[in-house]
Amino acid sequence: MAKILYCGDAFVETGFGRVAENLLPALAEHHEVSVLAVNYHGDPDKEARKYDTYPAMLHGSDPFGSHRIGELVQKIKPDLVWVTNDIWIGISLWKAVKAFKESIGFKFFVYTPIDSYGLFPELLESINEWDGIATYTEFAAEELRKIGYDKPIGIMGHGTDFSKFFPMDKAECREKLGVPKDVFIVFNGNRNQPRKRIDLTIKGFIKFAKDKPDARLWLNMGSKDMGWDLIPLFKRVARDEGYDPTGKLILTSPSFSTANCLTIEQLNMVYNASDIGINTCIGEGWGLVNTEHAATGVAQLVPDHTSCKEIFNGVPRIAIESWEVDRNYGLDRGQPSPDHLAELLTMYYEDRESLKADGEWCKRRIEEFTWPQITRQMLDQVETVLAMRPEEPEFKGFGTPAKIG
């Protein structure tokens, strides 16, 4: 039995939180697990009580816990530090603990999504010091290889819990949710934040819906959050397009947030109540909303880039009309075309047989990624890293000779 310090979202309804939900119990069957829990604030939680849990933001300002992790590795003395987060967070946490690695002897492993093209080669210095890395897709592994990383890369996607996300009767779901039965619902459930480009969803939908009075856009997200002020933007784009927005936008809740969102049971009903799911992001590490939604048999329209292109490779995808360079990390990110989104929505609106067939394809595709399978891969990765022998330190001579005489 080894001591493992798990660092990442835990006991929260986020994409990274889904990883912890499935991996932590499996790890605890074989090892002693402590958790540096991101986005968990310490409130009573029956799952959190199963582990030695440390809220990441406590006693400092970094939500990812870089101010805490050094103290924790000295206290816990783990055999393995496992990080589930973006690569830059992995680097930040590594820099906070690397000084203790030799004395404690822990391994450091990062499971990270890559959501864009063009990683800076400067990342390589820190990544090469880790004991291992895994990512979600072949696309992501290729981006790591492009910067010169030549060690093994684990490829482990996200699973889907098919006991939670599954097909239901659309009419019954709409009745329970109070949604009209005779409308065509386009759904986007991503977070309202810059990378998800909800503005493009709104533009594409309105272009599509101008001559379709039964079309509705359902946004399952915060009305402002970190991104766009959705209601004023919807009204303004509608005005510019000559479209009457009255009653055409469905928001799950005016007070929606990561802490105030739908239950899993409600979310599955919402997924089933919609006619099609869309994503207009400029980069995606996996696309949890789309893969969960696909499990219900509803067709997904995603951009023709990054992980979306790899996962949904058998159905039409939204063309990329331009590229931008991210200001924070210098990444290349592709902007999906609102015009092409409108064309594809119109195609599905007019051809319901294709809509149904592509929904069935999406469901079959996502059934390839099960949590038991993914968790087994993760556990194998843990055992592989724990079994690694430490590298022999480079011999640099016996020091400076003493000056005699």
C-alpha atoms as a printed R data frame, in Angstrom:
    type eleno elety resid chain resno       x      y       z
1   ATOM     1    CA   MET     A     1   0.000  0.000   0.000
2   ATOM     2    CA   ALA     A     2   1.349  3.393  -1.026
3   ATOM     3    CA   LYS     A     3   0.543  6.907   0.152
4   ATOM     4    CA   ILE     A     4  -0.970  9.023  -2.619
5   ATOM     5    CA   LEU     A     5  -1.639 12.768  -2.558
6   ATOM     6    CA   TYR     A     6  -4.286 13.510  -5.190
7   ATOM     7    CA   CYS     A     7  -4.401 17.141  -6.346
8   ATOM     8    CA   GLY     A     8  -7.393 18.340  -8.340
9   ATOM     9    CA   ASP     A     9 -11.098 19.127  -8.331
10  ATOM    10    CA   ALA     A    10 -12.909 16.798  -5.969
11  ATOM    11    CA   PHE     A    11 -16.412 16.522  -4.511
12  ATOM    12    CA   VAL     A    12 -17.701 19.073  -7.045
13  ATOM    13    CA   GLU     A    13 -19.661 18.826 -10.311
14  ATOM    14    CA   THR     A    14 -16.902 19.761 -12.767
15  ATOM    15    CA   GLY     A    15 -15.081 17.876 -15.507
16  ATOM    16    CA   PHE     A    16 -12.017 17.312 -13.335
17  ATOM    17    CA   GLY     A    17 -14.390 16.497 -10.478
18  ATOM    18    CA   ARG     A    18 -15.776 13.611 -12.559
19  ATOM    19    CA   VAL     A    19 -12.270 12.141 -12.733
20  ATOM    20    CA   ALA     A    20 -11.904 12.265  -8.956
21  ATOM    21    CA   GLU     A    21 -15.386 10.818  -8.460
22  ATOM    22    CA   ASN     A    22 -14.321  7.673 -10.293
23  ATOM    23    CA   LEU     A    23 -10.599  7.459  -9.562
24  ATOM    24    CA   LEU     A    24 -10.474  8.210  -5.824
25  ATOM    25    CA   PRO     A    25 -12.592  5.234  -4.672
26  ATOM    26    CA   ALA     A    26 -10.575  2.911  -6.915
27  ATOM    27    CA   LEU     A    27  -7.292  4.249  -5.535
28  ATOM    28    CA   ALA     A    28  -8.545  3.931  -1.962
29  ATOM    29    CA   GLU     A    29  -9.126  0.187  -2.429
30  ATOM    30    CA   HIS     A    30  -5.377 -0.304  -2.719
31  ATOM    31    CA   HIS     A    31  -3.689  2.775  -1.256
32  ATOM    32    CA   GLU     A    32  -3.845  5.418   1.465
33  ATOM    33    CA   VAL     A    33  -5.260  8.515  -0.258
34  ATOM    34    CA   SER     A    34  -5.131 12.181   0.736
35  ATOM    35    CA   VAL     A    35  -6.769 14.888  -1.375
36  ATOM    36    CA   LEU     A    36  -5.753 18.486  -2.044
37  ATOM    37    CA   ALA     A    37  -9.243 19.378  -3.241
38  ATOM    38    CA   VAL     A    38  -9.706 22.181  -5.760
39  ATOM    39    CA   ASN     A    39 -13.093 23.974  -5.776
40  ATOM    40    CA   TYR     A    40 -14.037 22.273  -2.517
41  ATOM    41    CA   HIS     A    41 -14.458 24.676   0.387
42  ATOM    42    CA   GLY     A    42 -14.703 22.238   3.261
43  ATOM    43    CA   ASP     A    43 -18.466 21.953   3.694
44  ATOM    44    CA   PRO     A    44 -19.736 18.625   5.064
45  ATOM    45    CA   ASP     A    45 -19.594 15.993   2.341
46  ATOM    46    CA   LYS     A    46 -19.903 12.248   2.809
47  ATOM    47    CA   GLU     A    47 -17.398 11.514   0.017
48  ATOM    48    CA   ALA     A    48 -14.830 14.019   1.300
49  ATOM    49    CA   ARG     A    49 -14.970 12.380   4.734
50  ATOM    50    CA   LYS     A    50 -13.614  9.150   3.259
51  ATOM    51    CA   TYR     A    51 -10.180 10.742   2.756
52  ATOM    52    CA   ASP     A    52  -7.813 13.135   4.481
53  ATOM    53    CA   THR     A    53  -9.134 16.123   2.533
54  ATOM    54    CA   TYR     A    54  -7.484 19.539   2.384
55  ATOM    55    CA   PRO     A    55  -9.381 22.371   0.618
56  ATOM    56    CA   ALA     A    56  -6.870 23.783  -1.858
57  ATOM    57    CA   MET     A    57  -7.659 27.474  -1.329
58  ATOM    58    CA   LEU     A    58  -7.554 27.372   2.475
59  ATOM    59    CA   HIS     A    59  -4.914 29.619   4.103
60  ATOM    60    CA   GLY     A    60  -3.997 31.383   0.854
61  ATOM    61    CA   SER     A    61  -5.098 32.894  -2.431
62  ATOM    62    CA   ASP     A    62  -4.215 30.221  -5.008
63  ATOM    63    CA   PRO     A    63  -7.355 28.191  -5.800
64  ATOM    64    CA   PHE     A    64  -5.159 25.281  -6.913
65  ATOM    65    CA   GLY     A    65  -3.215 25.021  -3.657
66  ATOM    66    CA   SER     A    66   0.364 25.883  -4.632
67  ATOM    67    CA   HIS     A    67   0.697 27.641  -1.260
68  ATOM    68    CA   ARG     A    68  -0.330 24.449   0.592
69  ATOM    69    CA   ILE     A    69   1.193 21.559  -1.292
70  ATOM    70    CA   GLY     A    70   4.756 22.012   0.002
71  ATOM    71    CA   GLU     A    71   3.586 21.771   3.597
72  ATOM    72    CA   LEU     A    72   1.391 18.783   2.773
73  ATOM    73    CA   VAL     A    73   4.081 16.683   1.117
74  ATOM    74    CA   GLN     A    74   6.286 17.218   4.175
75  ATOM    75    CA   LYS     A    75   3.421 16.206   6.463
76  ATOM    76    CA   ILE     A    76   2.018 13.282   4.451
77  ATOM    77    CA   LYS     A    77   5.278 12.080   2.901
78  ATOM    78    CA   PRO     A    78   3.485 10.583  -0.103
79  ATOM    79    CA   ASP     A    79   4.913  7.977  -2.430
80  ATOM    80    CA   LEU     A    80   3.057  9.601  -5.325
81  ATOM    81    CA   VAL     A    81   1.707 13.072  -6.022
82  ATOM    82    CA   TRP     A    82  -0.963 12.790  -8.745
83  ATOM    83    CA   VAL     A    83  -2.192 16.042 -10.325
84  ATOM    84    CA   THR     A    84  -5.344 16.228 -12.454
85  ATOM    85    CA   ASN     A    85  -5.394 19.701 -13.955
86  ATOM    86    CA   ASP     A    86  -4.194 21.914 -16.805
87  ATOM    87    CA   ILE     A    87  -0.521 21.633 -17.632
88  ATOM    88    CA   TRP     A    88   0.301 25.091 -16.248
89  ATOM    89    CA   ILE     A    89  -1.239 24.172 -12.899
90  ATOM    90    CA   GLY     A    90   0.822 20.995 -12.901
91  ATOM    91    CA   ILE     A    91   3.957 23.080 -13.422
92  ATOM    92    CA   SER     A    92   2.984 25.496 -10.640
93  ATOM    93    CA   LEU     A    93   2.423 22.667  -8.158
94  ATOM    94    CA   TRP     A    94   5.637 20.959  -9.254
95  ATOM    95    CA   LYS     A    95   7.689 24.094  -8.601
96  ATOM    96    CA   ALA     A    96   6.186 24.258  -5.121
97  ATOM    97    CA   VAL     A    97   7.294 20.703  -4.202
98  ATOM    98    CA   LYS     A    98  10.371 19.878  -6.284
99  ATOM    99    CA   ALA     A    99  12.721 20.963  -3.500
100 ATOM   100    CA   PHE     A   100  11.315 18.164  -1.306
101 ATOM   101    CA   LYS     A   101  11.349 15.389  -3.901
102 ATOM   102    CA   GLU     A   102  14.802 14.000  -3.199
103 ATOM   103    CA   SER     A   103  14.459 13.957   0.599
104 ATOM   104    CA   ILE     A   104  10.942 12.455   0.616
105 ATOM   105    CA   GLY     A   105  11.338 10.327  -2.502
106 ATOM   106    CA   PHE     A   106   7.864 10.810  -3.987
107 ATOM   107    CA   LYS     A   107   6.942 10.402  -7.650
108 ATOM   108    CA   PHE     A   108   5.173 13.255  -9.459
109 ATOM   109    CA   PHE     A   109   2.610 12.503 -12.173
110 ATOM   110    CA   VAL     A   110   0.274 14.810 -14.118
111 ATOM   111    CA   TYR     A   111  -2.947 13.857 -15.931
112 ATOM   112    CA   THR     A   112  -3.753 16.848 -18.102
113 ATOM   113    CA   PRO     A   113  -5.954 17.886 -21.014
114 ATOM   114    CA   ILE     A   114  -4.459 19.778 -23.949
115 ATOM   115    CA   ASP     A   115  -7.158 21.982 -25.460
116 ATOM   116    CA   SER     A   116  -5.266 23.941 -28.133
117 ATOM   117    CA   TYR     A   117  -2.434 23.831 -30.643
118 ATOM   118    CA   GLY     A   118   1.027 25.372 -30.279
119 ATOM   119    CA   LEU     A   119   2.386 24.679 -26.793
120 ATOM   120    CA   PHE     A   120   5.513 26.687 -26.019
121 ATOM   121    CA   PRO     A   121   8.717 24.555 -25.994
122 ATOM   122    CA   GLU     A   122   9.661 26.309 -22.742
123 ATOM   123    CA   LEU     A   123   7.204 24.018 -20.951
124 ATOM   124    CA   LEU     A   124   9.533 21.108 -21.621
125 ATOM   125    CA   GLU     A   125  12.007 21.950 -18.851
126 ATOM   126    CA   SER     A   126   9.464 21.320 -16.087
127 ATOM   127    CA   ILE     A   127   7.639 18.450 -17.808
128 ATOM   128    CA   ASN     A   128  10.876 16.527 -18.267
129 ATOM   129    CA   GLU     A   129  11.397 16.617 -14.493
130 ATOM   130    CA   TRP     A   130   8.134 14.793 -13.818
131 ATOM   131    CA   ASP     A   131   7.937 11.032 -13.421
132 ATOM   132    CA   GLY     A   132   5.201 10.786 -16.002
133 ATOM   133    CA   ILE     A   133   2.388 12.467 -17.877
134 ATOM   134    CA   ALA     A   134  -0.896 11.339 -19.385
135 ATOM   135    CA   THR     A   135  -3.414 13.178 -21.489
136 ATOM   136    CA   TYR     A   136  -6.835 12.570 -22.992
137 ATOM   137    CA   THR     A   137  -6.402 12.183 -26.762
138 ATOM   138    CA   GLU     A   138  -3.964 11.353 -29.543
139 ATOM   139    CA   PHE     A   139  -4.206 14.995 -30.632
140 ATOM   140    CA   ALA     A   140  -2.981 16.103 -27.209
141 ATOM   141    CA   ALA     A   141  -0.121 13.596 -27.177
142 ATOM   142    CA   GLU     A   142   0.991 14.850 -30.593
143 ATOM   143    CA   GLU     A   143   1.073 18.441 -29.311
144 ATOM   144    CA   LEU     A   144   3.347 17.317 -26.463
145 ATOM   145    CA   ARG     A   145   5.632 15.518 -28.904
146 ATOM   146    CA   LYS     A   146   5.887 18.658 -31.039
147 ATOM   147    CA   ILE     A   147   7.659 20.509 -28.217
148 ATOM   148    CA   GLY     A   148  10.228 17.722 -27.947
149 ATOM   149    CA   TYR     A   149   8.802 15.522 -25.204
150 ATOM   150    CA   ASP     A   150  10.088 12.042 -26.064
151 ATOM   151    CA   LYS     A   151   9.157 10.002 -22.984
152 ATOM   152    CA   PRO     A   152   6.078  7.739 -22.891
153 ATOM   153    CA   ILE     A   153   2.721  9.538 -22.827
154 ATOM   154    CA   GLY     A   154  -0.332  7.851 -21.373
155 ATOM   155    CA   ILE     A   155  -3.560  8.404 -23.325
156 ATOM   156    CA   MET     A   156  -6.639  8.078 -21.137
157 ATOM   157    CA   GLY     A   157  -9.881  9.795 -22.059
158 ATOM   158    CA   HIS     A   158 -12.883 10.575 -19.916
159 ATOM   159    CA   GLY     A   159 -15.407  7.901 -19.196
160 ATOM   160    CA   THR     A   160 -19.166  8.337 -19.104
161 ATOM   161    CA   ASP     A   161 -21.391  6.900 -16.399
162 ATOM   162    CA   PHE     A   162 -24.153  5.261 -18.417
163 ATOM   163    CA   SER     A   163 -26.213  4.672 -15.289
164 ATOM   164    CA   LYS     A   164 -26.547  8.460 -15.023
165 ATOM   165    CA   PHE     A   165 -26.659  9.526 -18.678
166 ATOM   166    CA   PHE     A   166 -28.957  7.447 -20.868
167 ATOM   167    CA   PRO     A   167 -31.860  7.844 -23.330
168 ATOM   168    CA   MET     A   168 -35.287  8.835 -21.985
169 ATOM   169    CA   ASP     A   169 -38.576  9.681 -23.668
170 ATOM   170    CA   LYS     A   170 -38.249 13.231 -25.022
171 ATOM   171    CA   ALA     A   171 -41.927 14.141 -24.637
172 ATOM   172    CA   GLU     A   172 -42.028 12.944 -21.025
173 ATOM   173    CA   CYS     A   173 -38.850 14.883 -20.180
174 ATOM   174    CA   ARG     A   174 -40.265 18.053 -21.712
175 ATOM   175    CA   GLU     A   175 -43.504 17.658 -19.801
176 ATOM   176    CA   LYS     A   176 -41.670 17.230 -16.482
177 ATOM   177    CA   LEU     A   177 -39.429 20.219 -17.246
178 ATOM   178    CA   GLY     A   178 -42.292 22.431 -18.414
179 ATOM   179    CA   VAL     A   179 -40.862 22.770 -21.915
180 ATOM   180    CA   PRO     A   180 -43.154 22.938 -24.999
181 ATOM   181    CA   LYS     A   181 -43.353 19.651 -26.899
182 ATOM   182    CA   ASP     A   182 -43.568 21.205 -30.367
183 ATOM   183    CA   VAL     A   183 -40.318 23.211 -30.464
184 ATOM   184    CA   PHE     A   184 -36.845 22.417 -31.851
185 ATOM   185    CA   ILE     A   185 -34.337 22.823 -29.016
186 ATOM   186    CA   VAL     A   186 -30.665 23.573 -29.634
187 ATOM   187    CA   PHE     A   187 -28.667 23.006 -26.432
188 ATOM   188    CA   ASN     A   188 -25.305 24.274 -25.172
189 ATOM   189    CA   GLY     A   189 -24.325 23.281 -21.630
190 ATOM   190    CA   ASN     A   190 -20.747 24.540 -21.491
191 ATOM   191    CA   ARG     A   191 -19.612 27.050 -18.917
192 ATOM   192    CA   ASN     A   192 -20.026 30.704 -19.910
193 ATOM   193    CA   GLN     A   193 -16.302 31.488 -20.068
194 ATOM   194    CA   PRO     A   194 -14.012 32.929 -22.781
195 ATOM   195    CA   ARG     A   195 -12.742 29.672 -24.334
196 ATOM   196    CA   LYS     A   196 -16.270 28.333 -24.817
197 ATOM   197    CA   ARG     A   197 -17.268 31.301 -27.060
198 ATOM   198    CA   ILE     A   198 -20.969 31.309 -26.257
199 ATOM   199    CA   ASP     A   199 -21.260 34.435 -28.421
200 ATOM   200    CA   LEU     A   200 -20.697 32.218 -31.471
201 ATOM   201    CA   THR     A   201 -23.461 29.875 -30.313
202 ATOM   202    CA   ILE     A   202 -25.857 32.817 -30.107
203 ATOM   203    CA   LYS     A   203 -24.842 34.178 -33.523
204 ATOM   204    CA   GLY     A   204 -25.083 30.793 -35.237
205 ATOM   205    CA   PHE     A   205 -28.409 29.959 -33.627
206 ATOM   206    CA   ILE     A   206 -30.052 33.253 -34.592
207 ATOM   207    CA   LYS     A   207 -28.831 32.941 -38.194
208 ATOM   208    CA   PHE     A   208 -30.415 29.480 -38.246
209 ATOM   209    CA   ALA     A   209 -33.631 30.424 -36.433
210 ATOM   210    CA   LYS     A   210 -34.624 33.575 -38.334
211 ATOM   211    CA   ASP     A   211 -37.178 31.720 -40.472
212 ATOM   212    CA   LYS     A   212 -37.968 28.968 -37.942
213 ATOM   213    CA   PRO     A   213 -40.358 30.268 -35.265
214 ATOM   214    CA   ASP     A   214 -40.327 26.937 -33.418
215 ATOM   215    CA   ALA     A   215 -36.547 27.040 -32.783
216 ATOM   216    CA   ARG     A   216 -35.318 27.587 -29.225
217 ATOM   217    CA   LEU     A   217 -31.821 27.968 -27.754
218 ATOM   218    CA   TRP     A   218 -31.289 26.406 -24.324
219 ATOM   219    CA   LEU     A   219 -28.200 27.625 -22.461
220 ATOM   220    CA   ASN     A   220 -27.423 25.629 -19.318
221 ATOM   221    CA   MET     A   221 -24.912 28.050 -17.790
222 ATOM   222    CA   GLY     A   222 -24.515 31.248 -15.800
223 ATOM   223    CA   SER     A   223 -26.110 34.291 -17.419
224 ATOM   224    CA   LYS     A   224 -22.788 36.190 -17.017
225 ATOM   225    CA   ASP     A   225 -20.237 34.146 -15.059
226 ATOM   226    CA   MET     A   226 -16.777 34.697 -16.635
227 ATOM   227    CA   GLY     A   227 -18.069 35.272 -20.152
228 ATOM   228    CA   TRP     A   228 -20.874 37.074 -21.943
229 ATOM   229    CA   ASP     A   229 -23.936 38.867 -20.567
230 ATOM   230    CA   LEU     A   230 -26.219 36.425 -22.336
231 ATOM   231    CA   ILE     A   231 -29.622 38.103 -22.367
232 ATOM   232    CA   PRO     A   232 -28.479 41.557 -23.614
233 ATOM   233    CA   LEU     A   233 -26.190 39.880 -26.175
234 ATOM   234    CA   PHE     A   234 -29.011 37.657 -27.442
235 ATOM   235    CA   LYS     A   235 -31.263 40.701 -27.839
236 ATOM   236    CA   ARG     A   236 -28.590 42.759 -29.596
237 ATOM   237    CA   VAL     A   237 -27.630 40.016 -32.088
238 ATOM   238    CA   ALA     A   238 -31.341 39.404 -32.719
239 ATOM   239    CA   ARG     A   239 -31.855 43.099 -33.450
240 ATOM   240    CA   ASP     A   240 -28.926 43.142 -35.880
241 ATOM   241    CA   GLU     A   241 -30.287 40.068 -37.689
242 ATOM   242    CA   GLY     A   242 -33.893 41.292 -37.759
243 ATOM   243    CA   TYR     A   243 -35.027 38.442 -35.506
244 ATOM   244    CA   ASP     A   244 -37.699 38.571 -32.821
245 ATOM   245    CA   PRO     A   245 -36.034 37.152 -29.667
246 ATOM   246    CA   THR     A   246 -39.205 36.979 -27.587
247 ATOM   247    CA   GLY     A   247 -39.476 33.598 -25.903
248 ATOM   248    CA   LYS     A   248 -36.663 32.074 -27.980
249 ATOM   249    CA   LEU     A   249 -33.942 31.819 -25.290
250 ATOM   250    CA   ILE     A   250 -34.204 29.285 -22.466
251 ATOM   251    CA   LEU     A   251 -31.908 29.754 -19.461
252 ATOM   252    CA   THR     A   252 -31.873 26.972 -16.880
253 ATOM   253    CA   SER     A   253 -31.797 29.430 -13.974
254 ATOM   254    CA   PRO     A   254 -31.054 33.152 -13.540
255 ATOM   255    CA   SER     A   255 -28.848 32.239 -10.558
256 ATOM   256    CA   PHE     A   256 -27.069 29.289 -12.222
257 ATOM   257    CA   SER     A   257 -23.477 28.649 -11.060
258 ATOM   258    CA   THR     A   258 -21.103 25.746 -10.474
259 ATOM   259    CA   ALA     A   259 -22.410 25.695  -6.897
260 ATOM   260    CA   ASN     A   260 -26.064 26.092  -7.922
261 ATOM   261    CA   CYS     A   261 -26.665 23.808 -10.881
262 ATOM   262    CA   LEU     A   262 -28.884 20.924 -11.908
263 ATOM   263    CA   THR     A   263 -28.746 17.550 -10.234
264 ATOM   264    CA   ILE     A   264 -27.446 14.717 -12.398
265 ATOM   265    CA   GLU     A   265 -30.999 13.388 -12.744
266 ATOM   266    CA   GLN     A   266 -32.268 16.792 -13.900
267 ATOM   267    CA   LEU     A   267 -29.339 17.223 -16.273
268 ATOM   268    CA   ASN     A   268 -30.052 13.887 -17.933
269 ATOM   269    CA   MET     A   269 -33.661 14.977 -18.485
270 ATOM   270    CA   VAL     A   270 -32.503 18.266 -20.013
271 ATOM   271    CA   TYR     A   271 -30.107 16.405 -22.313
272 ATOM   272    CA   ASN     A   272 -32.979 14.181 -23.449
273 ATOM   273    CA   ALA     A   273 -35.382 17.097 -23.872
274 ATOM   274    CA   SER     A   274 -33.188 18.768 -26.499
275 ATOM   275    CA   ASP     A   275 -33.031 17.967 -30.208
276 ATOM   276    CA   ILE     A   276 -29.316 18.623 -30.716
277 ATOM   277    CA   GLY     A   277 -26.281 19.602 -28.652
278 ATOM   278    CA   ILE     A   278 -23.748 22.163 -29.870
279 ATOM   279    CA   ASN     A   279 -20.331 23.440 -28.857
280 ATOM   280    CA   THR     A   280 -18.690 26.572 -30.310
281 ATOM   281    CA   CYS     A   281 -15.499 26.586 -28.257
282 ATOM   282    CA   ILE     A   282 -12.107 27.620 -29.654
283 ATOM   283    CA   GLY     A   283 -10.345 24.628 -28.104
284 ATOM   284    CA   GLU     A   284 -11.382 21.532 -26.189
285 ATOM   285    CA   GLY     A   285  -9.438 19.078 -24.053
286 ATOM   286    CA   TRP     A   286 -12.247 16.519 -24.056
287 ATOM   287    CA   GLY     A   287 -15.731 18.027 -24.221
288 ATOM   288    CA   LEU     A   288 -17.488 16.497 -21.231
289 ATOM   289    CA   VAL     A   289 -20.864 18.102 -21.924
290 ATOM   290    CA   ASN     A   290 -20.916 16.743 -25.468
291 ATOM   291    CA   THR     A   291 -19.838 13.231 -24.507
292 ATOM   292    CA   GLU     A   292 -22.375 13.024 -21.671
293 ATOM   293    CA   HIS     A   293 -25.079 14.444 -23.941
294 ATOM   294    CA   ALA     A   294 -24.140 11.972 -26.685
295 ATOM   295    CA   ALA     A   295 -24.783  9.108 -24.257
296 ATOM   296    CA   THR     A   296 -28.479  9.999 -24.420
297 ATOM   297    CA   GLY     A   297 -28.535  9.423 -28.186
298 ATOM   298    CA   VAL     A   298 -28.770 13.112 -29.111
299 ATOM   299    CA   ALA     A   299 -26.629 14.300 -32.043
300 ATOM   300    CA   GLN     A   300 -23.725 16.647 -31.295
301 ATOM   301    CA   LEU     A   301 -22.389 19.504 -33.433
302 ATOM   302    CA   VAL     A   302 -18.827 20.386 -32.434
303 ATOM   303    CA   PRO     A   303 -15.952 22.362 -33.993
304 ATOM   304    CA   ASP     A   304 -13.588 20.694 -36.443
305 ATOM   305    CA   HIS     A   305 -10.551 21.027 -34.184
306 ATOM   306    CA   THR     A   306  -8.680 19.604 -31.167
307 ATOM   307    CA   SER     A   307 -10.323 16.738 -29.259
308 ATOM   308    CA   CYS     A   308 -13.742 17.422 -30.817
309 ATOM   309    CA   LYS     A   309 -12.391 16.475 -34.228
310 ATOM   310    CA   GLU     A   310 -10.958 13.227 -32.881
311 ATOM   311    CA   ILE     A   311 -13.887 12.078 -30.765
312 ATOM   312    CA   PHE     A   312 -16.742 13.029 -33.111
313 ATOM   313    CA   ASN     A   313 -14.927 11.973 -36.266
314 ATOM   314    CA   GLY     A   314 -17.917 10.254 -37.865
315 ATOM   315    CA   VAL     A   315 -20.432 13.120 -37.966
316 ATOM   316    CA   PRO     A   316 -20.486 16.623 -39.535
317 ATOM   317    CA   ARG     A   317 -18.492 19.240 -37.646
318 ATOM   318    CA   ILE     A   318 -18.454 23.048 -37.662
319 ATOM   319    CA   ALA     A   319 -15.841 24.502 -40.023
320 ATOM   320    CA   ILE     A   320 -13.087 26.700 -38.582
321 ATOM   321    CA   GLU     A   321 -13.202 30.141 -40.197
322 ATOM   322    CA   SER     A   322 -10.238 31.838 -38.500
323 ATOM   323    CA   TRP     A   323  -7.483 31.380 -35.941
324 ATOM   324    CA   GLU     A   324  -6.400 33.460 -32.988
325 ATOM   325    CA   VAL     A   325  -3.394 33.405 -30.672
326 ATOM   326    CA   ASP     A   326  -4.236 33.230 -26.983
327 ATOM   327    CA   ARG     A   327  -2.857 36.182 -25.015
328 ATOM   328    CA   ASN     A   328  -1.986 34.172 -21.910
329 ATOM   329    CA   TYR     A   329  -0.169 31.120 -23.267
330 ATOM   330    CA   GLY     A   330   0.408 31.878 -26.953
331 ATOM   331    CA   LEU     A   331  -1.789 28.972 -28.065
332 ATOM   332    CA   ASP     A   332  -3.355 28.698 -31.513
333 ATOM   333    CA   ARG     A   333  -7.130 28.488 -31.207
334 ATOM   334    CA   GLY     A   334  -9.676 27.977 -33.973
335 ATOM   335    CA   GLN     A   335 -12.913 29.950 -34.237
336 ATOM   336    CA   PRO     A   336 -15.864 27.914 -35.535
337 ATOM   337    CA   SER     A   337 -18.020 29.589 -38.172
338 ATOM   338    CA   PRO     A   338 -21.483 30.801 -37.053
339 ATOM   339    CA   ASP     A   339 -22.602 30.683 -40.701
340 ATOM   340    CA   HIS     A   340 -21.599 27.033 -41.062
341 ATOM   341    CA   LEU     A   341 -23.200 26.226 -37.707
342 ATOM   342    CA   ALA     A   342 -26.441 27.725 -39.028
343 ATOM   343    CA   GLU     A   343 -26.151 25.645 -42.217
344 ATOM   344    CA   LEU     A   344 -25.642 22.408 -40.279
345 ATOM   345    CA   LEU     A   345 -28.508 23.173 -37.905
346 ATOM   346    CA   THR     A   346 -30.749 23.829 -40.904
347 ATOM   347    CA   MET     A   347 -29.665 20.540 -42.473
348 ATOM   348    CA   TYR     A   348 -30.609 18.625 -39.328
349 ATOM   349    CA   TYR     A   349 -33.822 20.619 -38.853
350 ATOM   350    CA   GLU     A   350 -34.953 19.643 -42.346
351 ATOM   351    CA   ASP     A   351 -33.667 16.050 -42.241
352 ATOM   352    CA   ARG     A   352 -34.772 14.456 -38.984
353 ATOM   353    CA   GLU     A   353 -33.696 11.003 -40.148
354 ATOM   354    CA   SER     A   354 -30.083 12.195 -40.411
355 ATOM   355    CA   LEU     A   355 -30.461 13.876 -37.018
356 ATOM   356    CA   LYS     A   356 -31.607 10.592 -35.493
357 ATOM   357    CA   ALA     A   357 -28.945  8.519 -37.265
358 ATOM   358    CA   ASP     A   358 -26.125 10.831 -36.192
359 ATOM   359    CA   GLY     A   359 -27.466 10.819 -32.638
360 ATOM   360    CA   GLU     A   360 -27.257  7.034 -32.665
361 ATOM   361    CA   TRP     A   361 -23.692  7.218 -34.036
362 ATOM   362    CA   CYS     A   362 -22.703  9.626 -31.244
363 ATOM   363    CA   LYS     A   363 -24.117  7.257 -28.634
364 ATOM   364    CA   ARG     A   364 -22.221  4.265 -30.051
365 ATOM   365    CA   ARG     A   365 -19.012  6.279 -30.177
366 ATOM   366    CA   ILE     A   366 -19.221  7.396 -26.559
367 ATOM   367    CA   GLU     A   367 -19.959  3.847 -25.418
368 ATOM   368    CA   GLU     A   368 -16.312  3.150 -26.293
369 ATOM   369    CA   PHE     A   369 -15.263  5.239 -23.265
370 ATOM   370    CA   THR     A   370 -16.430  3.632 -20.019
371 ATOM   371    CA   TRP     A   371 -15.315  4.645 -16.542
372 ATOM   372    CA   PRO     A   372 -14.356  1.100 -15.487
373 ATOM   373    CA   GLN     A   373 -12.059  0.906 -18.522
374 ATOM   374    CA   ILE     A   374 -10.566  4.384 -17.962
375 ATOM   375    CA   THR     A   375 -10.164  3.811 -14.229
376 ATOM   376    CA   ARG     A   376  -8.323  0.546 -14.912
377 ATOM   377    CA   GLN     A   377  -5.917  2.418 -17.183
378 ATOM   378    CA   MET     A   378  -5.356  5.018 -14.461
379 ATOM   379    CA   LEU     A   379  -4.689  2.390 -11.811
380 ATOM   380    CA   ASP     A   380  -2.222  0.662 -14.123
381 ATOM   381    CA   GLN     A   381  -0.514  4.022 -14.631
382 ATOM   382    CA   VAL     A   382  -0.277  4.523 -10.871
383 ATOM   383    CA   GLU     A   383   1.366  1.128 -10.388
384 ATOM   384    CA   THR     A   384   3.774  1.754 -13.268
385 ATOM   385    CA   VAL     A   385   4.906  5.078 -11.811
386 ATOM   386    CA   LEU     A   386   5.212  3.716  -8.281
387 ATOM   387    CA   ALA     A   387   7.401  0.876  -9.584
388 ATOM   388    CA   MET     A   388   9.800  3.211 -11.384
389 ATOM   389    CA   ARG     A   389  13.313  3.193 -10.006
390 ATOM   390    CA   PRO     A   390  14.729  6.631  -9.237
391 ATOM   391    CA   GLU     A   391  17.248  7.949 -11.708
392 ATOM   392    CA   GLU     A   392  20.847  7.784 -10.594
393 ATOM   393    CA   PRO     A   393  22.118 11.298  -9.859
394 ATOM   394    CA   GLU     A   394  24.645 12.612 -12.325
395 ATOM   395    CA   PHE     A   395  28.207 12.278 -10.985
396 ATOM   396    CA   LYS     A   396  29.828 15.694 -10.930
397 ATOM   397    CA   GLY     A   397  33.163 14.867  -9.328
398 ATOM   398    CA   PHE     A   398  34.344 15.069  -5.757
399 ATOM   399    CA   GLY     A   399  34.079 18.828  -5.377
400 ATOM   400    CA   THR     A   400  36.756 21.486  -5.344
401 ATOM   401    CA   PRO     A   401  40.174 20.247  -4.141
402 ATOM   402    CA   ALA     A   402  41.417 21.947  -0.996
403 ATOM   403    CA   LYS     A   403  44.280 24.370  -1.508
404 ATOM   404    CA   ILE     A   404  47.249 23.092   0.469
405 ATOM   405    CA   GLY     A   405  50.387 25.041   1.164
